[in-house]
């Protein structure tokens, strides 16, 4: 396995310690503190997908679990289960003792937490897709300028054909 550099190791250590990918990236890469959150999110996500990062991440998780140390490994699944437990307990209490501020607040908070966990990933995916679409649009505009073409249909036909695996047919027709 390829060795991680200092920043990569610090990033992985931060994620394993419970930092978000954004916070871990900002901590490991000082220059990123001046970047927009969206930029850091994309860079951190791409870094986390790198094979050597994934391998080190899994190794650190395994070490933490096997070491018997007090290092807490908090997974999304555990957090969701805890929200669910709180919701169920609050619901039982409401059924037994009636609605009170404490049990209704606990019930609503647990549902809110579960919803945030469930829909937060969708929001991130949506942001990443929008950023990718903007990048593709910019690349398309650059390609148009390089090809010197003003007609969008030729370029659009070429991209559609490429997606369908027919790029050679469209470009040969011209």
C-alpha positions as CSV (number, residue, x, y, z in Angstrom):
1,X,0.0,0.0,0.0
2,X,1.2,3.5,-0.8
3,X,2.1,5.6,2.2
4,X,-0.1,8.5,3.2
5,X,1.5,12.0,3.4
6,X,1.2,14.0,6.6
7,X,-2.0,15.8,5.6
8,X,-3.7,12.6,4.4
9,X,-3.0,10.9,7.6
10,X,-4.2,13.8,9.7
11,X,-7.4,13.9,7.6
12,X,-8.1,10.2,8.1
13,X,-7.3,10.4,11.8
14,X,-9.8,13.3,12.1
15,X,-12.6,11.4,10.4
16,X,-12.0,8.4,12.6
17,X,-12.0,10.6,15.6
18,X,-15.5,11.8,14.7
19,X,-14.9,15.0,12.8
20,X,-16.9,15.6,9.7
21,X,-15.0,15.2,6.4
22,X,-15.1,19.0,6.0
23,X,-13.7,19.7,9.5
24,X,-11.1,17.0,9.1
25,X,-10.0,18.3,5.7
26,X,-9.8,21.9,7.0
27,X,-7.7,20.7,9.9
28,X,-5.3,18.7,7.7
29,X,-5.0,21.3,4.9
30,X,-4.5,24.7,6.3
31,X,-5.1,26.6,3.0
32,X,-8.6,25.1,2.8
33,X,-9.7,27.3,5.7
34,X,-10.1,30.2,3.2
35,X,-12.1,28.1,0.7
36,X,-15.9,27.9,0.4
37,X,-17.6,25.1,2.3
38,X,-18.8,23.6,-1.0
39,X,-15.2,23.4,-2.4
40,X,-13.9,21.8,0.8
41,X,-16.8,19.3,0.7
42,X,-16.0,18.2,-2.8
43,X,-12.2,17.9,-2.1
44,X,-12.8,16.0,1.2
45,X,-15.3,13.7,-0.5
46,X,-12.9,12.9,-3.4
47,X,-10.0,12.4,-0.9
48,X,-12.1,10.0,1.2
49,X,-12.8,7.9,-1.9
50,X,-9.1,7.3,-2.7
51,X,-8.2,3.7,-2.2
52,X,-5.2,4.3,0.1
53,X,-7.4,6.6,2.3
54,X,-10.1,4.0,2.5
55,X,-7.6,1.3,3.5
56,X,-6.1,3.4,6.2
57,X,-9.6,4.4,7.4
58,X,-10.7,0.8,7.8
59,X,-7.4,-0.1,9.5
60,X,-7.8,2.7,12.0
61,X,-11.4,1.6,12.7
62,X,-10.3,-2.0,13.2
63,X,-7.5,-0.9,15.5
64,X,-9.8,1.2,17.6
65,X,-12.4,-1.6,18.0
66,X,-9.7,-4.2,18.8
67,X,-7.7,-2.1,21.2
68,X,-10.3,-1.9,23.9
69,X,-9.5,1.8,24.3
70,X,-12.1,4.3,25.3
71,X,-12.1,5.7,21.8
72,X,-15.7,6.0,20.7
73,X,-16.6,4.8,17.3
74,X,-19.9,6.4,16.5
75,X,-21.5,5.2,13.4
76,X,-24.6,6.7,11.7
77,X,-26.4,3.4,12.3
78,X,-25.7,3.6,16.0
79,X,-26.9,7.2,16.1
80,X,-30.1,6.3,14.2
81,X,-30.8,3.4,16.5
82,X,-30.4,5.7,19.5
83,X,-32.8,8.2,18.0
84,X,-35.2,5.4,17.4
85,X,-34.8,4.2,21.0
86,X,-35.5,7.7,22.3
87,X,-38.6,8.0,20.1
88,X,-39.9,4.7,21.3
89,X,-39.3,5.4,25.0
90,X,-40.9,8.9,24.6
91,X,-43.9,7.3,22.8
92,X,-44.3,4.7,25.6
93,X,-44.2,7.4,28.2
94,X,-46.8,9.5,26.4
95,X,-49.1,6.5,26.2
96,X,-48.6,5.7,29.9
97,X,-48.6,9.1,31.4
98,X,-50.1,11.4,28.8
99,X,-48.5,14.2,26.9
100,X,-46.1,16.3,28.9
101,X,-43.5,18.8,27.7
102,X,-40.5,16.6,28.4
103,X,-41.8,13.5,26.7
104,X,-43.2,15.3,23.7
105,X,-40.0,17.3,23.3
106,X,-38.0,14.1,23.4
107,X,-40.3,12.5,20.9
108,X,-40.2,15.4,18.5
109,X,-36.5,15.8,18.8
110,X,-35.8,12.2,18.0
111,X,-38.0,12.4,14.9
112,X,-36.3,15.6,13.8
113,X,-32.9,13.9,14.3
114,X,-33.9,10.9,12.3
115,X,-35.2,13.0,9.5
116,X,-32.0,15.1,9.4
117,X,-30.0,11.9,9.1
118,X,-32.2,10.5,6.4
119,X,-32.4,13.6,4.3
120,X,-29.0,15.2,4.9
121,X,-27.3,12.7,2.5
122,X,-29.9,13.5,-0.2
123,X,-29.1,17.2,0.2
124,X,-25.4,16.5,-0.2
125,X,-25.9,14.4,-3.2
126,X,-28.1,17.1,-4.7
127,X,-25.4,19.7,-4.1
128,X,-22.7,17.5,-5.6
129,X,-24.8,16.8,-8.7
130,X,-25.5,20.5,-9.2
131,X,-21.8,21.2,-9.0
132,X,-21.0,18.4,-11.4
133,X,-23.7,19.8,-13.9
134,X,-22.1,23.2,-13.7
135,X,-18.7,21.8,-14.3
136,X,-20.0,19.9,-17.3
137,X,-21.7,23.0,-18.7
138,X,-18.5,24.9,-18.3
139,X,-16.5,22.1,-20.1
140,X,-19.1,22.1,-22.8
141,X,-18.8,25.8,-23.4
142,X,-15.0,25.4,-23.5
143,X,-15.3,22.6,-26.0
144,X,-17.7,24.7,-28.2
145,X,-15.1,27.6,-28.2
146,X,-12.3,25.2,-29.1
147,X,-14.2,23.6,-31.9
148,X,-15.3,27.0,-33.1
149,X,-18.9,25.9,-33.4
150,X,-21.9,28.1,-32.8
151,X,-24.5,25.5,-33.3
152,X,-25.5,23.8,-30.1
153,X,-27.3,21.0,-31.9
154,X,-24.1,19.5,-33.4
155,X,-22.4,19.5,-30.0
156,X,-25.4,18.3,-28.2
157,X,-26.0,15.5,-30.7
158,X,-22.3,14.5,-30.2
159,X,-22.6,14.3,-26.4
160,X,-25.9,12.4,-26.6
161,X,-24.4,10.0,-29.1
162,X,-21.3,9.6,-26.9
163,X,-23.6,8.7,-23.9
164,X,-25.3,6.1,-26.1
165,X,-22.0,4.7,-27.4
166,X,-22.6,6.0,-30.9
167,X,-20.1,8.9,-30.9
168,X,-18.3,7.6,-34.0
169,X,-21.4,7.6,-36.1
170,X,-22.4,11.2,-35.3
171,X,-18.9,12.7,-35.8
172,X,-18.3,10.7,-39.1
173,X,-21.5,12.1,-40.6
174,X,-20.1,15.6,-40.5
